[in-house]
């Protein structure tokens, strides 16, 4: 007989010949599971000496937060703000991370479901590919959902205004006489990074400057952002690429760009001006990176409020919330202008 500590959802699923999602549904008393399947699972649990944790009520004061990675400043800040907000309401927060695809989202959902949670907040993931893995009896909210908003009309989502973020960055650079900008982004862009690029391009276009693919430098996603961006910028300068400013997808990439520029004998901001994105990190504070700052306390609060309404069985009137961003002034782009409203 397997020891209790060795028994997990995957082992139970293999013994029963069903999916791990089905096991999670049985453990959480989902009424949609057939009686035959439920009994088969219960018999297997008894055989494996698995004791189902006792539940003291319909709703449990515990939620899960699932992020793409656990160590990046943006995700750390979000989880911290969610923890702080929910702790004040008596909720425990379980933090789970995909760690750059080392663990799949369906696997993490199963872990969350087996922990007697009342709801889930999912960060930087898509809805469409995992909707069949979701347990209907447990509420879900997305921060930075990858799907287009029109494809998730009935899903609760919260995100920053990425299009206006791009316009803010472009406006700040243009006001500092930058006419030859480049964007440094990942080689696997998300919908949100595309919106930032579109906003950036549109702002310059309205100012009479048309940008195209020549103004975009893609760097490998999922690597050391600082190092790969530093070397990319050094290479661009060495081969004579003509640019006077950089909009980087994150503060760490902005810091990498800054280091690449100064190690090639250029000056920041006199020769090349730099603006990052997030405004949260040590990288931003190290040399005073000017950055588009996301409002993580507000992102956290809005997503938690949505989830709490769903847990209480209430209607959520505003299912798609967009949070404004702002410019965090630093030394890499002094005194940036603010886009006229």
Residue pairs with C-beta under 8 A, 6 or more apart in sequence:
1 47
1 48
1 49
2 11
2 48
2 49
3 49
4 49
4 50
4 51
7 48
7 49
7 50
9 20
9 23
9 24
9 27
9 110
9 111
9 114
10 20
11 48
12 23
12 41
12 44
12 45
12 48
12 50
13 19
13 20
13 22
13 23
15 44
15 47
15 48
16 22
16 23
16 37
16 40
16 41
16 44
18 37
18 40
18 41
20 106
20 107
20 110
21 106
21 109
21 110
21 133
21 135
22 33
22 37
22 41
23 41
23 110
23 114
24 109
24 110
24 113
24 114
24 135
25 32
25 33
25 113
25 135
25 137
26 33
26 37
26 38
26 41
26 42
27 52
27 113
27 114
28 113
28 114
28 116
28 135
28 137
28 138
29 55
30 135
30 136
30 137
31 137
32 136
45 52
53 116
55 116
59 118
59 311
60 116
60 117
60 118
61 90
61 91
61 92
61 118
62 91
62 92
62 93
62 94
62 115
62 116
62 117
62 118
63 86
63 91
63 92
63 93
63 94
63 117
63 118
63 119
63 120
63 121
63 307
64 93
64 94
64 95
64 96
64 112
64 115
64 117
64 119
64 120
64 121
65 78
65 79
65 82
65 93
65 94
65 95
65 96
65 120
65 121
65 122
65 123
66 96
66 97
66 98
66 105
66 108
66 109
66 112
66 120
66 121
66 122
66 123
66 125
67 75
67 78
67 79
67 95
67 96
67 97
67 98
67 123
67 124
68 75
68 97
68 98
68 100
68 123
68 124
68 125
69 75
69 97
69 98
69 99
69 100
70 76
70 79
70 95
70 97
70 99
72 250
73 251
73 252
73 278
73 280
73 281
73 282
73 283
74 250
74 278
74 280
74 281
74 294
74 296
75 97
75 123
75 124
77 280
77 296
78 123
78 143
78 296
78 299
78 300
79 93
79 95
81 296
81 297
81 299
81 300
81 301
82 93
82 121
82 300
82 303
82 304
83 93
83 95
84 300
85 300
85 301
85 304
86 92
86 93
86 304
87 93
89 308
91 118
94 112
94 115
94 117
96 103
96 108
96 111
96 112
97 103
97 108
98 104
98 105
98 108
98 125
100 222
105 122
105 125
105 130
105 133
106 130
106 133
109 120
109 130
109 133
109 134
109 135
112 120
113 135
113 138
117 138
118 138
118 139
118 311
119 138
119 139
119 140
119 141
119 307
119 308
119 310
119 311
120 138
120 139
120 140
120 141
120 307
121 140
121 141
121 142
121 143
121 303
121 304
121 307
122 140
122 141
122 142
122 143
122 145
123 142
123 143
123 144
124 143
124 144
124 146
124 190
125 142
125 145
125 146
126 145
126 146
126 147
127 142
127 145
127 146
127 147
127 151
127 152
127 155
128 147
128 151
128 152
134 140
139 307
139 310
139 311
140 155
140 156
140 310
141 156
141 157
141 158
141 303
141 306
141 307
141 310
142 152
142 155
142 156
142 157
142 158
142 303
143 157
143 158
143 159
143 299
143 303
144 159
144 160
144 190
144 192
145 152
145 155
145 157
145 159
146 190
146 191
146 192
147 155
147 191
148 191
149 157
149 320
153 319
154 319
155 319
156 303
156 306
156 307
156 310
156 316
156 319
156 320
157 319
157 320
157 321
158 299
158 302
158 303
158 306
158 321
158 323
159 192
159 299
159 321
159 322
159 323
160 192
160 294
160 295
160 299
160 322
160 323
160 324
160 325
161 322
161 323
161 324
161 325
162 192
162 193
162 195
162 196
162 199
163 195
163 196
163 198
163 199
164 199
164 324
164 325
164 339
165 196
165 199
165 277
165 292
165 325
166 195
166 196
166 197
166 198
166 199
166 200
166 201
166 202
166 203
166 247
167 199
167 200
167 202
167 203
167 339
168 199
168 292
168 325
168 326
168 327
168 338
168 339
169 196
169 199
169 200
169 247
169 275
169 277
169 292
170 181
170 199
170 200
170 201
170 202
170 203
170 204
170 247
171 203
171 336
171 337
171 338
171 339
172 275
172 290
172 327
172 333
172 336
172 337
172 338
172 339
173 181
173 245
173 247
173 273
173 275
173 333
173 336
174 203
174 204
174 207
174 209
175 336
175 337
176 245
176 269
176 273
176 333
176 334
176 336
176 337
178 244
178 245
178 273
179 209
179 244
180 242
180 243
180 244
180 245
181 200
181 204
181 211
181 215
181 243
181 244
181 245
181 246
181 247
182 215
182 216
182 217
182 236
182 241
182 243
182 245
182 246
182 247
183 197
183 200
183 215
183 216
183 217
183 246
183 247
183 248
183 249
184 217
184 219
184 229
184 232
184 233
184 246
184 247
184 248
184 249
184 253
184 257
185 193
185 197
185 216
185 217
185 218
185 219
185 249
186 193
186 218
186 219
186 220
186 221
186 249
187 218
187 219
187 220
187 221
188 221
188 222
189 197
189 218
193 249
196 249
196 277
197 216
200 211
200 247
201 211
203 339
204 210
204 211
205 211
215 243
217 232
217 236
219 225
219 228
219 229
219 232
219 253
220 228
225 250
225 252
225 253
225 256
226 252
226 253
226 255
226 256
226 259
226 283
227 256
228 256
229 248
229 252
229 253
229 254
229 256
229 257
229 260
230 256
230 257
230 259
230 260
230 263
231 260
232 256
232 260
233 246
233 256
233 257
233 260
233 261
233 264
234 260
234 263
234 264
236 243
237 260
237 261
237 264
237 266
238 264
243 272
244 271
244 272
244 273
245 272
245 273
245 274
245 275
245 333
246 254
246 257
246 261
246 272
246 273
246 274
246 275
247 275
247 277
248 254
248 256
248 257
248 274
248 275
248 276
248 277
249 277
250 276
250 277
250 278
250 281
250 283
251 276
251 277
251 278
251 279
251 280
251 281
251 283
251 284
251 289
251 291
252 281
252 283
253 276
254 274
254 275
254 276
254 277
254 283
254 284
254 289
254 291
254 332
255 276
255 283
255 284
255 286
255 287
255 289
257 274
258 268
258 274
258 287
258 289
258 332
261 267
261 268
261 271
261 272
261 274
262 268
266 272
268 274
268 331
268 332
269 331
269 332
269 333
269 334
273 332
273 333
274 289
274 290
274 332
274 333
275 289
275 290
275 291
275 292
275 327
275 332
275 333
275 336
276 283
276 284
276 289
276 290
276 291
276 292
276 332
277 291
277 292
277 294
278 284
278 291
278 292
278 293
278 294
279 291
279 292
279 293
279 294
279 328
280 293
280 294
280 296
283 289
284 291
284 328
284 330
287 330
287 331
287 332
288 330
288 331
288 332
289 330
289 331
289 332
290 327
290 328
290 329
290 330
290 331
290 332
290 333
290 334
290 336
291 327
291 328
291 330
292 325
292 326
292 327
292 328
293 325
293 326
293 327
293 328
294 323
294 325
295 323
295 324
295 325
295 326
298 323
299 323
302 321
302 323
306 316
306 319
306 321
309 315
309 316
310 316
327 336
327 338
329 335
329 336
